[in-house]
Amino acid sequence: MKAVGYIRVSSEMQIETGHSLGAQRTLITDYVRAKGWTLSEVFCDPGLSGTLSNRPALRELMSRAEQREFDVVIVYAIDRFYRDLGGLLTALHHLQKHRVTFVSITENLDFTTPWGKLVLAVLGALAEIYIDKLREETKKGKQARARKGLWNGSIPFGYCNGLCASCTDVNGKDYCPNFGQANRSHSGILIAHPIESVAVRLTFGWYEMRNWSHRLIAEKLNAYELILPDGSVRHFRTKRCPSLGGPQRITRSTVREMLSRIFYTGQLPYYGTNEHGIKLKRRNISALVPGQHPALISQELFDHCQEIAGRRLGNLSRAGGLNAEFAERP
């Protein structure tokens, strides 16, 4: 059986001495040797709390479990894996779903044995109930926020949360002129990002007045030099998260995404879900409510750009003899 270990400590002292991490690694190695299994790797998260689900090594472990790269995960103690029941149940449910089992040495929990498999099945059922309940509560919370005109999910390009004093936006430090200053918003209300919002307005303006393609608009945005009040210059960039390589140059996909967002008119779209609970696509708007965020463009400008996009797609389809669904968008 192919095994991997997971070890974690939460204090800086343990990181520096390495004693706790070393002890955990040794116990896992000895356990695997006694079982006659193969230990392929030990995932390590030094200095991170067991209540965090976004630990780098744990995230990597769970991702590779989906690929069935190993058969069992071994930890020194359950609290090294998770310190809260909800997180533990969710993680075990994920492993079970991908037919990866789990062993905790201290608690003598070995889910590779017949009795352990029975316990795991019970925990899996509890996890499913917990996840369903959590999903329902999350859905209710999002619906409540939407009814108040508050955005759910990652912040769209063109906006930020206005928490300048403690900003964590990828387009904050060394980019936004308001970074580190007093907060400009509260209660989760989005505000216009002083740089990104300019890119949004330019995009809609160029598309309406000059009928430029998405590719050409992207090129113009990348070449554009925005001069800030202090005389410094900024070049527009995307809001791409650091785990995916961080902010990048504007692409035609970025432009297409901007031109499709009715959110920029100050309205909050609600897409709803289908009968299976899956969120509907952006083009299937169930309802529009007034948002608490500022509008970056007018409704008239947005509607006009949608008309232009529709005409261009139709012309492209007719010119190439293609079905509009597969025609390359400008």
C-alpha positions in Angstrom: 0.0 0.0 0.0 1.3 3.4 -1.0 1.2 5.9 1.9 1.9 9.6 2.5 2.3 11.4 5.8 1.1 14.8 6.9 2.9 16.7 9.7 2.2 20.2 11.2 3.3 22.5 14.0 1.8 25.9 14.9 4.5 27.7 17.0 7.5 29.5 15.7 9.7 27.8 18.3 8.8 24.4 16.9 9.7 25.6 13.4 13.1 26.7 14.5 14.0 23.7 16.5 12.3 21.2 14.2 11.9 18.8 17.1 8.2 18.3 16.8 8.2 18.0 13.1 11.1 15.5 13.3 9.3 13.5 15.9 6.1 13.3 13.9 8.1 12.3 10.8 9.9 9.5 12.6 6.7 8.1 14.1 5.0 8.0 10.7 8.1 6.4 9.1 8.2 3.7 11.8 4.5 3.0 11.5 4.7 2.6 7.7 7.7 0.3 8.1 5.9 -1.9 10.6 2.9 -2.2 8.3 5.1 -3.1 5.3 3.8 -0.2 3.3 5.7 2.3 1.1 6.0 5.9 2.3 6.3 8.0 -0.8 6.1 11.5 0.7 5.5 13.5 3.9 3.6 16.8 3.5 4.6 19.5 5.9 2.8 22.7 7.1 5.2 24.5 9.5 3.8 27.3 11.7 0.1 27.0 10.6 -3.0 26.6 12.7 -5.0 23.4 12.5 -8.1 25.4 12.1 -7.0 26.7 8.7 -8.3 24.8 5.7 -6.1 26.8 3.2 -2.8 25.3 4.3 -0.4 24.9 1.3 0.8 21.4 2.0 -2.7 20.2 3.0 -4.2 21.7 -0.1 -1.6 19.9 -2.2 -2.3 16.6 -0.4 -6.0 16.8 -1.0 -5.5 17.8 -4.7 -3.2 14.8 -5.3 -5.7 12.5 -3.4 -8.1 13.3 -6.2 -5.6 11.8 -8.7 -5.3 8.6 -6.6 -1.5 9.0 -6.3 -1.6 7.2 -2.9 -3.8 4.9 -0.9 -3.6 6.1 2.7 -2.8 9.3 4.6 -1.0 8.9 8.0 -0.8 11.5 10.7 0.7 11.5 14.2 -2.5 12.8 15.8 -5.9 14.0 14.5 -5.2 17.5 15.8 -2.2 17.7 13.4 -4.6 17.2 10.5 -7.6 19.3 11.8 -8.5 21.0 15.1 -12.2 21.4 14.3 -14.8 18.7 13.7 -16.3 20.4 10.7 -13.0 20.6 8.9 -12.0 17.1 9.8 -15.3 15.6 8.6 -15.1 17.5 5.3 -11.5 16.3 4.7 -12.3 12.7 5.5 -15.3 12.9 3.3 -13.1 14.2 0.5 -10.5 11.4 1.0 -13.2 8.7 1.1 -14.8 10.0 -2.1 -11.5 9.4 -3.9 -11.0 6.0 -2.2 -8.1 7.2 0.0 -8.1 6.0 3.6 -6.7 7.6 6.8 -4.7 6.6 9.8 -4.1 8.5 13.1 -1.3 6.9 15.1 -2.0 8.5 18.5 -5.7 7.8 18.5 -5.2 4.3 17.1 -7.6 5.0 14.2 -6.7 2.8 11.3 -9.4 3.1 8.6 -7.7 0.4 6.5 -9.0 -2.3 8.9 -12.6 -3.7 8.7 -13.6 -2.0 11.9 -11.9 1.2 10.8 -13.8 1.1 7.5 -17.1 0.9 9.4 -16.1 3.9 11.5 -15.1 5.8 8.4 -18.4 5.0 6.8 -20.2 6.5 9.8 -17.9 9.6 9.8 -18.5 9.9 6.0 -22.3 10.0 6.6 -21.9 12.6 9.3 -19.7 14.6 6.9 -22.3 14.5 4.2 -25.0 15.8 6.6 -22.6 18.5 7.8 -21.7 19.6 4.3 -25.3 19.6 3.1 -26.3 21.8 6.1 -23.3 24.1 5.6 -24.2 24.4 1.9 -27.8 25.3 2.7 -26.7 27.9 5.3 -24.2 29.4 2.9 -26.8 29.6 0.2 -29.2 31.4 2.6 -26.4 33.8 3.6 -25.6 34.6 0.0 -29.3 35.2 -0.9 -29.6 37.6 2.1 -26.5 39.5 0.9 -27.9 39.7 -2.6 -31.2 41.0 -1.4 -29.3 43.8 0.3 -27.4 44.6 -2.9 -24.1 43.2 -1.6 -21.8 41.2 -3.8 -20.9 37.6 -3.2 -17.7 35.9 -4.1 -14.4 37.3 -5.4 -14.4 41.0 -6.1 -14.9 41.9 -9.8 -12.2 43.7 -11.7 -12.8 47.5 -11.3 -13.7 47.3 -7.6 -12.2 46.7 -4.2 -13.5 46.4 -0.6 -12.2 49.8 0.4 -10.4 48.4 3.4 -7.3 50.4 2.5 -5.6 50.3 5.9 -5.5 46.5 5.8 -5.7 45.9 2.1 -5.0 42.4 0.8 -6.1 43.1 -2.8 -3.6 41.8 -5.4 -3.8 45.2 -7.0 -3.2 47.0 -3.7 0.4 47.4 -2.5 2.8 49.1 -4.9 -0.1 49.7 -7.3 -3.1 51.4 -5.7 -2.5 55.0 -4.6 -4.9 54.5 -1.6 -3.0 51.5 -0.2 -2.3 51.8 3.6 -4.5 54.9 4.0 -7.7 55.2 6.0 -10.6 52.8 5.0 -13.0 54.1 2.4 -15.7 51.6 3.0 -17.4 49.5 5.6 -19.9 46.6 6.0 -18.7 44.8 2.8 -19.7 47.6 0.4 -17.5 47.6 -2.7 -16.0 50.9 -4.0 -14.5 51.8 -7.4 -10.8 50.8 -7.6 -9.0 54.0 -8.5 -7.0 52.3 -11.3 -9.1 49.3 -12.4 -12.2 51.4 -12.7 -10.5 53.6 -15.3 -9.7 50.5 -17.4 -13.4 49.5 -17.3 -14.7 52.9 -18.4 -12.1 53.0 -21.2 -13.1 49.6 -22.4 -16.8 50.4 -22.7 -16.1 53.8 -24.3 -13.7 52.4 -26.9 -16.0 49.5 -27.7 -19.0 51.8 -28.2 -17.4 54.8 -30.0 -14.6 53.1 -32.0 -16.0 49.6 -32.5 -12.6 48.1 -31.7 -12.2 44.3 -31.3 -11.5 42.7 -27.9 -7.9 42.1 -29.0 -7.2 45.7 -30.0 -8.8 47.0 -26.8 -6.6 44.7 -24.8 -3.5 46.0 -26.7 -4.6 49.6 -26.1 -5.2 49.0 -22.4 -1.7 47.4 -22.0 -0.1 50.4 -23.7 -2.1 53.0 -21.7 -0.2 55.0 -19.1 -2.3 56.2 -16.3 -0.7 59.1 -14.5 -1.5 59.3 -10.8 -1.8 62.6 -8.8 1.8 62.2 -7.5 3.1 61.9 -11.0 3.8 58.2 -11.0 2.6 56.0 -13.8 0.6 52.8 -13.7 -0.1 50.2 -16.4 -3.4 48.3 -16.1 -3.2 44.6 -15.0 -5.6 41.9 -14.1 -6.8 40.8 -10.7 -5.3 37.3 -11.0 -4.6 35.7 -7.6 -1.0 35.0 -6.6 -1.5 31.2 -6.6 -2.1 31.4 -10.3 0.9 33.6 -11.0 -0.4 36.9 -9.8 -1.7 39.9 -11.8 -1.0 39.7 -15.6 -1.4 41.8 -18.7 -4.9 42.5 -20.0 -6.0 39.9 -22.6 -9.0 39.8 -25.0 -10.6 37.4 -22.6 -10.3 40.1 -19.9 -12.0 42.6 -22.2 -14.8 40.1 -23.1 -15.4 39.5 -19.4 -15.7 43.2 -18.7 -18.1 43.9 -21.5 -20.4 41.1 -20.3 -20.7 42.4 -16.7 -24.0 44.2 -16.0 -22.6 44.7 -12.5 -20.7 47.8 -13.8 -24.1 49.5 -14.2 -24.6 49.5 -10.4 -27.0 46.6 -10.4 -26.5 43.2 -8.7 -27.4 40.2 -10.9 -28.7 37.0 -9.2 -28.3 33.9 -11.3 -29.9 31.3 -9.1 -29.4 27.6 -9.4 -30.9 24.8 -11.4 -32.9 21.8 -10.0 -29.6 20.1 -9.0 -28.3 23.1 -7.1 -25.7 24.1 -9.7 -25.3 27.9 -10.2 -26.6 29.0 -13.6 -24.4 30.7 -16.2 -23.9 34.4 -16.2 -26.1 34.8 -19.2 -29.0 33.3 -17.3 -29.8 36.2 -14.9 -32.8 35.3 -12.7 -33.1 38.8 -11.1 -31.5 42.2 -10.9 -31.5 44.2 -7.7 -30.0 47.7 -7.1 -26.5 47.2 -5.8 -24.8 49.2 -3.0 -21.7 49.5 -5.2 -21.2 52.6 -7.4 -21.9 52.3 -11.1 -18.9 52.6 -13.4 -21.0 53.0 -16.6 -24.6 53.8 -17.5 -27.2 51.3 -18.3 -27.5 52.9 -21.8 -23.8 52.4 -22.5 -24.0 48.8 -21.4 -27.0 48.0 -23.5 -25.5 49.6 -26.6 -22.3 47.6 -26.2 -24.4 44.4 -26.0 -26.2 45.4 -29.2 -22.8 45.9 -30.9 -21.5 42.6 -29.7 -24.7 40.8 -31.0 -24.3 42.4 -34.4 -20.7 41.6 -34.7 -21.2 38.0 -33.7 -24.0 37.7 -36.2 -22.0 39.3 -39.0 -19.0 37.0 -38.3 -21.2 34.0 -38.3 -22.8 34.9 -41.7 -19.5 35.8 -43.2 -17.9 32.5 -42.3 -20.9 30.3 -42.8 -20.6 29.2 -39.1 -23.0 28.4 -36.4 -23.1 31.5 -34.1 -22.5 29.2 -31.1 -19.1 28.3 -32.4 -18.1 31.5 -34.1 -15.0 33.2 -32.7 -15.9 36.3 -30.9 -14.1 39.5 -31.7 
